[in-house]
Amino acid sequence: MDRPLKLGLVSPYDHSVPGGVSQHISELAAQFRAWGHTVKIIAPCSDPDKITEEGFIPMGRPVPVPAGGSVARISLSVWLRPRIKALLEKEVFDILHLHEPYAGFVTLNCLHYSKAVNIATFHSYRGTRIYHFGVRRLGIPYNRKLQGRIAVSEPARQFINQQFPADYRVIPNGINSQEITDAKPFPHLQDGMINLLFVGRLEKRKGLKYLLKAYGRLKWDWPNLRLLIVGPGKPDDDSYRTMSERNLQDVVFLGRVSHEDKARYFQSADIYCSPATGGESFGIVLLEAMAAGKPIVATSIEGYSTVMTHNREGLMVPPKKEDALADAIEALLKDPDLRARFGEEGKRRVQEYTWGHVAKRVMDYYTQYLPDPTPAFTG
């Protein structure tokens, strides 16, 4: 007979700031709760008032730390140890699932004091700077406390296996495909212009400057082309220089948007473009574009090649090559039938990544490490 579990999902990152790991944890928690399990999320939090999901336990104030071309907001407070010890003694979890366990003090201390079955998920392709400060040597006793290890992609598995050789199960990120599929495009963007969409933080590794250069070349021959840029941050100096030198028109910076509006921008797009230069362990934005049925032009980096195949859901080009990027986009601009075929292939592909499917794989992985072999609820 199936039985419910008590699960603790632990993150090193600020849970009040949107990010891939935080979303991953929240989606797993929601699916597990829907199956009847009790779930608590433990993470640093700069603004607890922003958190509305049930079972969230704030643990420490985060500080920004450079991490793989981005900035990770983690807690480095040593004063959390007694609080974490008391919390784990009170909750008595069946499973403690730690995401990026070596990336911050919250996850490290939870692992140190845990008496539960300890499962880790590794998301990063290159890791945070903590890996360069001797974490391999210092992390050995913590690593020994892990019963199970998950990586979200093959590049992520390869990276962490170099640091801590072990048996890792690859279970990918998931996606709420229905949320995007059901979204409606913005009427004001259905005005006869062709919408090219970029979604992501405005960081160098996302490759926006190469997309702007490609767009500048295309705009001469395609005056009805428009570039929509969704994501927090501001363009770097190279991007500003490109826009100024080429006097680019119809480039719209939309900043951070809600999940609902992001889904509507995907539905408003004609082509999705992701010119990242590297450092991506998994292409969640590509899956979002597929859920919307949009053709993709993306760089052929490892994290993206895990998710899409060249000439099936879209076209893949070498990173940092604006001419190749422009040529691929133009090939789609010239061929509406090809755009439609890629879009349909993407909608089929994304079904492998629904959260119900992903959470079932995670729960099955939990079950094999439980002392009681009785399967847990999976709906």
N, C-alpha and C positions, 0 to 999 in steps of 0.2 A: 504493500500500500504506500502511495506517495506521502511524503511528509513535508511540512514547511521548515525553512531554515531561518536562522538569524544571521544576517549578513552585514558586515562593515566594509564600506567602500571608502578607501583613503586616498586623498590627493595631496601632493605637495604644493599645488598652485592655488592662487587666490580664486575662490569659487564665485566671487561676485563679479569677476571680470570674464566676459565671454572668451572661450578658447576651446580647442579641440578636445583636450583631456577632460575638462569640466563637463562639456556636453556629452562626451562618451559615458562618463560616470552617471550623469543624470538620466540618460536614456536607459542604461542598464538597470538603474534603480527603479525607474518607472515600470519597466517590463517585469522585473522580479516581483515588485509589489502587486502587479496585476495578476500574477500567478499565485499570490497568497503568502509570499515570504515577507518577513520583517527586515527592513533595510534602513541602515543609518549611514549618512555620508559625513565623513570627518575631513575637514580641510581648513587651511587658513582663510581668512575673510576680512577684507578691508571695509566692507559695508554690509553688515548682516541684514539691514532693512531691505536690501535688494533681493534677498533669498526668500522665496515663497514656497518652495517644495518642502514636503514633510520630511521629518527625520534628519534634518541637517544640524550638525554640531560644529559650530565655529571653533577653530583651534589656532589661535595666534594671529598676529598682524603680519602681513607679508611685506617684503621689501623687494625692489627691482634688482635683478641680477642678469647681466648679459648672458645669452644662451643661444648658440648656434645661429647667429645672425638676427636673433630676436631678443626679447626681454622677458624673462620668467619672473613672476611675482611669487616668491616663496617665503616661508618663515624660517629664520635662522636663530630663533630664540631657544636658549638652553633651559629657560625657566618653565618650559611646557612639560618637562618630563614627569613631575608628580601628577599633573592634571591628566596626562595621557595614561599613566599607570592606573590611576583611580578609575578613569573612564572604562578601560578595558576590563578591570576587575568587576565593575558594575554590570557591564553589558553582556559579557560571556558570549561572544560571537561563535557560531559554528565555523564560519569562514571569514577571514580578514583578507580582503582583496586590495592590495596596495598598487597604485598606479605610479610608475616611475619612482620606485622605492628609495633610490639613492639620490634623488634630486632635491631633497629638503629635509629639515629636521622633524617635521610632523610624521612623514612616512617612516623615516629611520627609527624614531622613538616608538612608533606604533609596532614596528617589526621587532624591536628590542624587547618590548614588554608583552608581546602577544603570546597567548597560550592556545590560540585557535589554529586551525589549518590555514597556513599562509600561502596565498597565491599572489603572484606579481604580474602586472602587465607592463611591458616596455613599449613606449610609443615613439621614442626618438630615433632618428637616423644617425645623428652625430653626437647626441648627448649635450648636456649643459657643461659649463666650465668646471663643474665639480669633478668631472671625469679626468680633468687635467691636473687636479690637485691631490692626486694619490688615492682616489676613491677605490681603485681596483684593489690596492693592498688593504686599505682601511675597511672596505666593504666585505671582505671575506667572511668574517664571523656572522654578519647579517645575512649574507647570501646563503650560508648553511642553514638558516632558519626557514628558507623557502621550501615548500613542498612542490608547488607547481609554478611554471613560468610560461607566460604567454607573450608573444610579440604580435604587433598589429599588421606587420608586413614582412616580407622576406628581407628587405634592406634593414628594417629595425632588428630583425633576428640576427642578421650578420653582424651588425654593430655590437649588440650587447653580448653576443657569443664570443667576440674578440676580447671583451672585458672579463666576462665570467663564463667560460665554456660550460655548457650544460645542455639538457634536452629542452628545447623551447617549442611550444605549440603555436603555430601561426593561426590567429583568429582575427579577422579584419575589423576595422571600424564599421559601424552601421549607419543607416540613414533613414530618416522619416520620409520616404519617397512620396507617400500619399499627400503629405502636407504641401509638397512642391507641385505634384501632379494636379491637385485640386485648386491651386492658386490661379487668380485671374490677372492677366496683364494690365498694366496701367494704361488707361485710354489715351492719355496725352502722349504716350510713346508709340501709339499705333497711328502715326501720322504720315506714313509713306517713306520715312527714313529707314535705313537698314541699321539695326542696333547690334553693335559689337560689345560684349560684356566682359568685364574683369571683376573678380571678387577676391579680396584678400587684403591683409594688412599692407600698408604702403611702406614696405621694407625692401632693401636692395635685393635680397635673395628672391623676391617675388618677380623680379625682372620687368617691372613696369616700364622702365626707360626703353627697353627693346620693343615693347608693344607700341609705345608712343612713336618711336622712329618708324616702325612698320606702318602704323596708321598714317603718319605724315606722308609716306610714299604713296599709299593707297588713295588718300583723300583727293589727289589731283585728278585721278580717273574716276573716282566714285564720290562725287560731291554730295550725294545723299547718304553717305556713311556717317554714323554717329558712334562715339565711344562712351560707354557708361562705366564709371569706375566706382565700385562699392567697397568700402572698407575703411577702418580707422587709420589715423595718421595723416601725414602730409608728404607730398612727393619729395624725393631727395634732390640734391642740387643738379644732378645729371638730368633728371626728368624735367625740372624747371627750365634748364638750359635748352633741352630739346623743344619744349613747347614755345619758348621765346624765339629761338632761331628759326623755327619753321612756321611760326604764327598759326598754330593749329586751331582749327575751328571745330565746334560741335563736340568738344571734350567736356564731359559733365562729371564733376567730382561730387559724389553723393554722401561720402562719409560713412559713419557707422549707421546701420539701419536695423530695424527689428527683424526677427526671423520671418515674420509674416511678409514684411516688405521685401526682404531678400528673395523669398519665393516668387513674389510678383515680378521682381526684376529679371529673374531667370525666365519666367514666362514671357516677358516683354522682349527678350533677346532673340536675335536671329542666329547668331554665332557666339559661342562661348570661347574665350581665349585665356589660357594660363601659361605665361611665359617664364615660369620660375627657373632659376639658374641652378638649383640643387638644394639639398638639405631637407627635402620633403620625404617623410617616411611613408606617406599614404596620401592618395589624391581624393580627399573627401569632396572638394569642390567639383571635381570631375563627375563624381557620382551625382551631385546635386544637379549639374547640367544634364546628365543623362535622364534623371527623374523628370526633368522638364521637357525631355525629348528634343534637346538642342544638339546640333553638331558641334564638335570640339576641335580646336587647334591648340595643341599643348606641346611642351618640350619633352624630349625623350630622355627624361631623368628616371632614376631607378624607382622612386616612389610612385611616379605616374604610370610607368610601364607595368606595374603590378595590377593597375585598375583597368587600363584601356589598351587596345591593340591598334596599331597603325592601320588605317584604311578600313576599320570596322566601325568604331564609334566616332571616328574623326581622323585627323591627320596629326602626326607627330613630327617635330622638327628638332634639330640640334639646339641646345641652349645658347643664348647670347648671339644669335644669328638673326638680325632683324630682316635681312633680305629673304631668308628661308621662311620666316614667320609671315612676311607680307605675301610671298608667293602662295603659301598654304591658304591664307585667308582669302586671297583673290580667287583661288581655285574653287572655293566654296561660294563666293559671291557670284561667280559665273554659272554655277550649276545648282539650281534649286532642287532638282531631283536627287542629287548627291547629298545635299543637306538633309532632305527628308529621310533618305535611306540611313544615314548615320544616326539621325535622331531616333528612328525606330529600333535600330540595333542597340542604342544606349538604353532605351526603355526596357528592353529584354534583359540586358546585362545587369541593370541595377537591382533586379529582383533577388539576386544572390546576396544582397547587402541590407535587406530590411532588418530592423532591430529585433523583430521576433526571431528571425533566423539566426542572427548573431548571438543573441542572448541564450538561445537554446544550446548553441555550441559551448558557450561559457559555462552554463549550468551543467551540462554533461561532463565538462572538464572538472568542475568542482566535485562532482559526485564520485569520481574515481579516487579522490583523496580522502573522502570521509571515512571514519572508522566503521560507521554503520553503512553497509552497501545499499541500503534501501534508497531507491531513486528519489530525488527531490522533485517538487512540483515544477512542471514546465507547461502548464496550461492544458 
